[in-house]
Amino acid sequence: MLLSQLEQFHFIRPSWLLLLLPIGVLFAIQWRRGNTPAQWQNKLPTHLLNALSVGDNGWKKMLPLKIWCLALSLATLIAAGPTWQRQASPFGEDKAPLIIVLDVSSSMLEKDVQPSRLVRAKQKIEDLIQLREGGPTALIVYSGSAHLAMPLTRDSSVFSPLLHAVSSDIMPREGKFAQYALPVIERLISTDSDLEGMPIKAIPIKTMNLKGSSTVLLITDGLGGGTATAFKQYFNSDANSDANSKQNTSPPKLIVFGVGDTKASAQIPFDPKALKQLALDVSGEYIPLTVSSDDIESIIGEVQSHFLMSHDSAEPWRDMGYGLVFVVAAIFLLWFRRGWTVQWCLVGALLLASSNDVLAANTVTSNNIAQQSQQAIEQAQGWHFLDIWLTRDQQASYYFQQGEYLQAAAYFESPMWKATAFYLAEDFKSAHSYFMRVDSDEARLGAANALVHQREYIAGRNFYREITIDSPDFTSAQTNLAKVQKIIDDNNRQSESQANTEDEPSQELGDEPQTGDGAEEKVAKEFVQKTPLTAQELLEDDTLNQVWMKRVQGDPKRFLSSKFRIQLEQVREK
């Protein structure tokens, strides 16, 4: 934010700055006159002259002249009209388009922010919608895949039910890949015409350049593998492209909204450092979560500021020099004192060093692996003496080679290395979460292995099956699939032998909650049959319109889950 303000800084009336020249000349004349000694002073020895001289020396010498010139200089700056932002137009406040990209991965279920990161993020989105008062807003959700949950709309009555239905379990694929939302964003803002597939009551946005005036709000607690690189390539290359320069348009602005608390306990810690770096790399803004509405007001201010800068350059600049008037008035009050003097006081502040380094860096006393991981993460946070000499990854490599895998996981910044360290430390829940942030066969295999080690055999088997379907030549996944299937079969036989009656159906055992596969297939098939209907057909046929709206309003969670699953299958078929 500070960097963007510095780039926009200028003076509305720069001709007033010419007054600084005569002020400087008068100051030089008066200073020279005050420093010129009298003729009798030149005839005295230096030691007698110093003993007989009275008055201030050093920086206090001719202090009234210095203060007078300072006051005149500030008055000149006020007259010149310093500014770095445009005057907000009341007619444009409801036109700034906002695209919300919401992270719904498993790490957003952490409760370091009560009741959870995801719930708090959804609450903030609702507050944002209410304060925007009809501003066009879209919602994209992502975990292992990204999907458009709501196109640009001004109708909060349509937006809110779908927002409430958003959760981690509606996503068809686990992971944490915000970069998959970039093609969805591009399709959403690359046209000025009506948006295809727009739901009922969603208002088409025709009268603006969506690409130049849109703001992308990324709400997350951390980044997955490849996210930072993809975002930098998209936003930065967009800004420097020849097409944009010829069309006189700017790329979308990125605002990173960090949801989490570094001071609270969480198995998957909040990573504000990576989020701040991402915002810096793409010339965006980072806004942390606050208890008050300050974060939402900051987001709205950034959205409106970007809209004004990109959509209407004729908006007037806001004169920011009025605040200096009080400073000049306070300086002039000194002239009302008899024989005025200014007593300068030095206000010092002692910076207390963090007491965290007093604790032993490698002391882990808990027997619980989750508590041990949390202790290692807390100890790795903050500043340490080794940070002067070694990077975080270098320190992590040292701990990794020493077999201190929890400490290594706390220091690693790479999701793949962090997941591997957690896996070797037998913190399989954390390992699974970080493996899902990397989109590769090796990472997916590690995530499946972590599930199996948590005795979630059903989920692990299903994951192995997905890997073998996508990569038939991946022999490691095939081998592990056979081993896990054997474990499941053994459990089934054991469960069957312990059954009280022979008629009781056998079930596959596992920690993962079981759902009715037949019911899910029936729902999916029902939605597949409806997919040929276009938005135009729904708008023209009142009967289909009512049926469609009742289905969405009746169970929006099931609707989104089936919609996302179908979209993912269509992408895989391509």
N, C-alpha and C positions, 0 to 999 in steps of 0.2 A: 504494500500500500504506500509506504513512504517513497519507494523508488518511482512509482507511477506519478505521485504528486510532484516530485522533483522534476520529472520530465515535462509536466504541464505548467511549471511555474513560469510566470512572466508578469509584466506590468501593464495595466490597462491604459495608463496615461504616462508613458515612459518619458515624455518631454520634460516633465517636472524634475527628472533626475539631473538635468543640467544645472539646477540650483546648487548641487553639491560642489561644483567648481568654485563659485564665489565664496561659499562657506569655507572651503579649504584654503582659499587665498587669505581671507580675513583671519582664520586661525593661525596661519603662518606668520602674518604681519604682527599680530598681537603677541604671539609666542616669541618672536625675535625681539620685539620691543621690551618685553618683560625680562628677557635674558641679557640685555645689553647693560653692562655695569657703568656706573657713573665715573667721571674722570678722577675724582678723589679716591675711588676704590682701586684704581689701577696703580696708585702710588703707595698703597699699604702692602706690607709683607703678607704672605698667604696665611700664616698662623694668626696674625692679628686680625685679618679680615674675617676669618672663620669665627674667631672669638667674639667679634663685635657685630656679626650679622645676626639678624632675627628673621623669623618667618619659616615657612615649610620648605623642605628640600625633598628631593627624590620625586616619587610619583605624586605626592600631595602638592607639589609646586604648581601654582596657577590652576588649582582644581576648579574654581568657578568657570574659567575659560573652557576647560575640557567638558564640563557638564553642559555648558551653554551650547557648544558645538554638537554635542551628542543629541540634545533636544531638537536643535534645528535639523539635524540629519534625519532623525526619526520623523519629524513633521514633513520633511520632503518625501520620505518613503510612503507616508500615509497619502500624501497628495498624488503620488504616482500610481497608487492603486495596485498593490501586490495581489495576485490571485493564482490559484492552481486548480480550481474546479468551477464547473459551470453552474449557473443558477437553475435549480430544478424547476421544471415546468409542471404546473398542476394538471395540464391536459395530457401529459405523457406518462403519468405515474401508473396508469393501468394498462400500458401497452408494452412494457418491457418483458419479452419472453424469457422464461426460465425453464431449463431442462434439469430435473432432479435425477441424479444417478445414485441409487440407494444400494448399499452393500447389505445383502441378507445372508451372508455366509455364516457358518457355525460360530465363528469368533464373535459375531455381533450378539450372541446370546450370553456373553459374559456379564456378570452382575457387579462389576466395579462401579458402574453407574446404575443406580436403582431406577426402575425394577430390572432393566437390562439395557444394553446399548441400543438394541433394535427398537425396543419400545420407546425409549427416550428420543431416538431419532425420528420416529413416526409422530411423536407428540410435537417435536419442533417443526416438522413439516406442516402439521395442522395449524400451528401458530403462524407459520409463514404464509400459508394460504389465506388465512383470515386477515392478516395485516396487509397483504397485497391487494385485497379488495377487488377481485376480478381480473388480476393480471394473468395472462395466458401461461399456464404451467403444464409441463409434461412429466411423466414419471417412468423411469427405466430402472428395473431391478436386475441384480446380477449376483451370481455366486460362481458356479462352474460354467454357466452360460448367461447371456444377457437377453432380456426381453422387454419390449415396450408394453408396460402395464396400462398407461394412459397417454394418448396423444395430447397435443396442446389444447387446453380447454380453459374457459373462464368460469365454468360451472362447478362450484365446490360441492354441490349435492351429488354430482357424478363422481367427483374425485375422491371424496371421503370414504365411501363404502369400499372401494377397491384398495385404498390405502390401508384400511383396517384389516383387510383380508391378506395383506402381504405378510409372509412369514418364511422362515427358512425351509419348512417342509413342503412348500408348494413348488420349489425349484426342482427341475428334473435331473440336475447334475450338481454334485458337490464341487467346491473349489472356491477360488477367490481371484477372479480374473476381470478386473475392471476394464481392461483393454477390449474385451468383447463388446462393450457398450459403444465403442467408437463408431463402428458401421451403422448401428442403430441411430446414433446421434446424427451422422452424416445424412442418412435417408430422411430423417425428420426435418432437418433445417436446410437441405439443399434445394428445396423447391419453394416458390412463392405462391403456388396454386393450392387448391384444396387438398388436404391430406387424405390419402386412400385409407380406407378402413377406419375412418373417424367415427367414434360411437355417437349415439344419439345425444343431443344437446351440446355436443362439443362444437365450439364456434370456429369456423375456418379463419385462418390468419392470412389475409391476402395483401394487406396494405403496407407491408414492411419487408425489408431484407432480413430474413430470419438468420442467415448465416452471419451477417455482420453485427446484428444487434442482440443475438442470443447470449445467454450466460448459462454455463454448465456448472451445476452444483454437485460436487462429488462428496457424498456422505459415507464415511468409512472409518475404520479404526486402524487400518494398515494397508500395505500394498502386497500384492502377490508377485510372483516372478514374471518379469517382462512388462509389468504395468508401467513403470516409470519410463522405460525406453519408448514404448508405444505412444504414451501420452505426449512426450517431448516431440516425437516425430510428427504426430498429428497436429498439435497446436502450433509448434514453431514453424514447420514447413508450410502450414496454411498461411501463417502471417507473412512469410517471405515469398510466396508464390507470385509469378508474373500475372496470373489471372486476377488475383485479388487486387494487385496494385493497379491494373488497368481498369477494373470495375470500381475502384475507390472504396473497397469494402475491407473490413477488418475481420479476423477470425473470431470465433466465440471466445468469451472470457471464461477462465476456469477459476472457480472458487472451491477450495478444499475445506470441508467442514469436518474437523476431527471430533469423533465421539468416543470418549473414554477418559479414564482418570489414572495417571501414572502413580498417584499416591495411594490408591486402593489396591487391594489384592485381586489378582486375576491370573488364571492359568495361561491364557493367551494375552500377553500384555499389550497395552495400547502403545502405538508407535508414532508419536507426533513428530519425531525427527525426520522420518522418511516423508511424511505428509508435507511438512514445511519445505523440505528440499524440492519436492515435486512442484509445489506452488511457485517456488523461486525459479525453477528451471523453465517454466512455461510463462513467466511474467504474470502469474496469477496471484491470488490472495489466499492466505491460510487463516481460518477463523476457528478458534477452539470453542468447545461446548461450555456454556455458562449456565448457572442456576437461574439467572434473570433473563430478561428478553434482550439483553445487549447483543448477543450473538445474532439473533434474528434481525434486529435493526441494522446491524452491520452488513448482513447479507443483502437486505433490501437496498441499503445505500449503495453498495457495490454494483448491484444489478442495475439500478437506475442510473448511476454514473456512467457505466459502460454503454447503456442504451443511448444516453444523451450524446456521448462522445462519438458514437458510431452512426447514429441515425439522423441526428439533426445538429450539424455544426454551427447553425445560426443562433443557437441558444446563447443568451448573454452570460458573461463571466461574472462570478460573484466577487465583489470587492472584499478582500479579507484584511484590509488595513485598519478597519475601525477599532480593532482590539488594541492597537498601539496608541490610540488617543489617551487611554487611561495611564499608560506609562509616561507619556509626555506631560500630562497634567500633574502626575505625582512629582516629576522633576521640577516643574515650575513652582510647586508649592514651597520649595526650598528658599525661594527669593523673599518669602514673607518673614523669614527669621532674621533677627537683628545680628549682623555680623555672622551670616549663616556659615555653618560648617557641616560637613558630611562625615559622619562617623561610619567608617566601613568596618564591617564585622566579617570574620572568616568563619563560615559554618562547615565543620568537618563531620564526616560520617565514617565510622569504623565498619569495615566489611568482615563479617564473621565467617570463618571457613566452615565448610560443612563438616559435621561431626561423623558423617557416615564412614570416613576413611579410618576412624579409630577402630571400627569393628574389623575382625579378621576376615579377610576376603574369602577364605575357603572354608569357613566354619559352617557346617550343615549338621544340625543335631536331630532333626526330625526323622522318624522312621517311615513316614508316609511320603511316597514318591512325588505326589502333587505338591505337598508342603515343601519338600526339598527343592523342587523346581522353582517355586515361588520365592524361596529364600535366595536362591542363586540369582534370579532375575533382579530382586531388590538390591542385592549386593553389587550387581554389575551396573546399576544405574548411578548417575552422578559422575563426578570427576574423581579420577584416581591418578596417582603419581605416574603410573606406567603410561597414561595417555599422552604424556609429553614425548615418549620415545617410540611407542608402538601404536599402530592403528588397532581398532577393535577386532578386525579379522585376524591380525597377527597375534593378538593376545588369545583369541579363540583357537587359533591353530596350535599355540603352545599348550593350552589346556587339553585340546583334543589329543595331541601326541602323548601327553602325560596320563591319558585315560580318565581325566576329569570331565566327563561328557556334559554334565549339567552346567558347569561353569562355561564350557565351550559353547553350549547352546545359548546361554544368556548373552554371550558376546558376539556370536556370529550375526551378520546382517543379511547374508544370503539365505533365502527361505529353504533352499535345498540342503545346504550345510546345517542349518539350524534344525531342520527336521531329522537329518541323519544323526546329529548329536543327541537329540531327544530320544530317538529310537534306540541308540546304543545305551542310553541311560535308563531305558525301560520305562520312560514316560510316554506310553504309546498314544495316549489321548492328544497330547501336545504334538507328537510326531505326526499323527494323522492330520491334524489341523494345518500344519505347515507344509506337509506333502501336497495337500490339496491346493496350495497356492502356486504350484508349479505345474504347467501343462505339458507333461512329457510322460512317456510310457514308464520310465524308471520311477518317476514320482508317484504315478498312479499305482504301480506295483508296491511301492513302500507304504502308501496309504492303505491298500488292501491288507498287507502284512500286519500293519498296526491294528487294524480291525480284528484280525484273527487272534492276535496276541491279547486282545481285550475280550476274547471268547464271543465275539460277535460273528459267529461262523456264517450265518445266513447272509449278512451284509457283505462279508468278505468274499463269499462265493459269488455273489451277484457282481461284485466289482471285478473279480477275476474273469468272469464271463464277458463283461463289457470290454476288458482289455484284449481278450483273445479274439473277440469279434472285430475290434478296430485294428488289431495287429496280430494276424494269424501266425506270424513267424516268431512271436515272442515266446520262446520256449519256457522261460522262467515262470510266466503267468500260467501256462498250461500245466507245468509240474505242480505248482502250488494249488491250482484248482483241483487237481486229482487228489492231493493230500487232504484238502479241506473237505472235499466231497466224501472221502472215506471217514473223516471224523463225524460228519453229519449223519452218515449211514449208521455208524456205530452207535451214536446217540439215539437214533430212531429205533434201532433194534433193542437197545437197553430200555428205552421208554416203553416199547411195546411189550417187553417181557414183564415189566413191572405194573402193567395195567391191571386194574381190578376185574374188568370184564373183557371178553374177546371182541365184543361189538364196538368198543370205544375206538374211534379213529386215531391213528398215530399222527403225531405232529413233530415237525422239526424243532429242535430245541435251540435256544440261543437267547442272548440278552436283548436283541433288537425286538421291539414290539411288532407283532404280526398283524397284517391287515388282510382283508378279503381280496384276493387277486381277481376273482371273478367280477366283483362289484366295480373294481377299478377299470377292468377291461370293458365292461358294459358302458360306463360313463364315457370312457375315451372314444368308444365306437360311436356313441350318440353324438359327441361333438365333432367327430370326423365327418359324420353325415351332414352336419350343418355347415361345414367349412366352405362348400361351394357358393353359399349365399354371400353376395357382395354388399357393401355398405349402401350402394344405390338401390339394390333390391329391398333392403330393410327399410329404407326411407320411403319408398314408393308403396309398399304393402303394409297397411296398418296392422293387419293380423300378425304378420311375421314380426313386426316391430314390437308389439305387445308381448308376444311369446319370448322374444329375445331379451327384452328388458326384465321380464319376470324371472327368467332363468338366471340372469346376472344378479338381480337383486335378491333372489332366493338363496343362493349360495355362491357368493363371489369368490370364495376361497377355492371351491371345487372348479369353478369356471376358469380361474387363472391357472390352477395346477394343470388342468387338461389342455388348456391353450398353450402353455409353455412346453408341455411334453410333446404335443403335436408339432410345434415349431422346431423343436430340437430334432425330432425324427426326420422332418423335411430337410433340415440342413445336412444331416448325416447321409440321407439318400442322394443328395447332390454330390 
